[in-house]
Amino acid sequence: MREERVRKGKKRERPVISVRNVSMFFRVPVENTSSLKEFVISMAAGRNRYRTLRALNGIRFDVYKGEIVGIIGTNGSGKSTLLKIISGAMTPTRGRVVADRKSIQLLTLGTGFDKELTARENVYLNGAILGYSREFIRRKYDSIVEFAELQGFMEQKVKNFSSGMVSRLGFAVATARDTPGILILDEVLSVGDMFFKEKSGKKIQEMIHSGATVLIVSHSTDTILRNCTRAVWIEKGIQKMTGDPEEVCRAYIEYGKKRGGAG
Amino acid sequence: MDRQSLFVIQELVSREIRRKYSRSKLGIIWSVLNPLLSMAVLSLIFSSMFRKSIENYPVYYLTGFLIWNFFTTATNTAMTSLADNQMLILQVKLPRSVFPLARVCTAFVNYLYSLAAYLCILLLFRIPFTWYMLLYPAIAAMVFFFALGLGCILSVLYVFFGDVRHLYSVLLTLWMYLSALFYPLELLPEGMQALIRQNPIYSFIAAARDCILYGRMPGADVWARMALWSLGVFLAGAWIFRGSQNRIVQKL
């Protein structure tokens, strides 16, 4: 299956996501001034210094239709920032991302649920924010509930739910769309209990097979090895390696060992 | 503003309203009850004091209070709208202005409910109907845009400085006293009156009192002032909001 997808011939098409030399610098104040008073004081004292945090530095890669690309890296390596830039929530400092923003769906779980509302209300609210129309949610409502295995719980407030139930619902809502052209998964492959994990894994496989292009972000080599056709390794904002998942993961593990040994 | 944004705003507004009353038995009735009770309290205290200078004191007060209450609720809730919804902000592809806008709309819906109380009071005090009353929605619309503009500015400021909330609450207290909410303007010395006339909120309130309570046309200068303030603040809000999009996402 995987070999089929990596066919060299595919590379000549136009990429669906093109990350072109993307850099993201944050100006981080040396002293964190989150209050106006502090800000004024430090400005008056002339010590409102900033240092530049290079969250991403010259990242470039292309993603082609039907590919499953994994982005791997340790915590705080800039993966999430890259996702935000690709999905259009942020504009990079330098470089740009060319992609059809309309067909991108970012799948991060448990976000955007209001615990004071019932599960039903949350499905509508969350769906609206994900870009579903009212009619679409109404049509899909039953299948969402069924998939999340929450029949009979929908009129309850989400604050009474277990975290597993919340993430199941989140997964069901986020994947309700028929064919997201580009699916971005942020550490969501391990949702719920063992049985739901199997089910969500199957659903993701389904989406992948439906011809969607997938971008998976993870710090686990397992996830990457199991699902991806290509991997990009980002470390401290620098693109370390791009290529075959097995090679990239091997290098990544090697690096982790070395770092662990040194530390 | 496309259909999807409209749908999101609807959902956000209905969420806010349900949330607001999720712990109370009477629910949305509080929107009606609250101004009435506030009016009762203020009337109890000030009615006899201002009997000579203000007739129909409860109506006088309520007219101002409804506008004031809408304005403060709208701006106060819009202020925290970006910070409260930071999880959603990273996901949506919609214009982020839906968040402050939804909060202002929520306050507006509440305000519309409290107009039911207002109507009862108008009937109770036998305020005669005049055609000028039909100008009231125009005034409400201008307050809406004024509050929206200021709400957008505050929401941006609040992302960067949490203290804005405390500063603003002090400012609001001052502002309330400068809006002639529960006393007659004529009570003040000349210089003070001139100052208060420059206050946009006072213009809105005075115009509403003219239309409803006194059955007369607000002066052209008042109309001009209201229009300029609401348009100016709205545009400033939209401009500042758009200009700081990227930095907001970084900060959140």
Interface residues (C-beta under 8 A of the other chain):
Chain A: F26 S34 S35 L36 K37 F39 K84 S87 G88 A89 M90 T91 R101 K102 L106 T108 T111 G112 D114 E116 L117 E121 Y124 L125 A128 I129 L130 G131 S133 R134
Chain B: R3 Q4 F7 V8 Q10 E11 L12 S14 R15 R18 R19 S22 M87 L88 I89 L90 Q91 V92 K93 L94 F160 F161 G162 D163 V164 L167 N246 V249 Q250
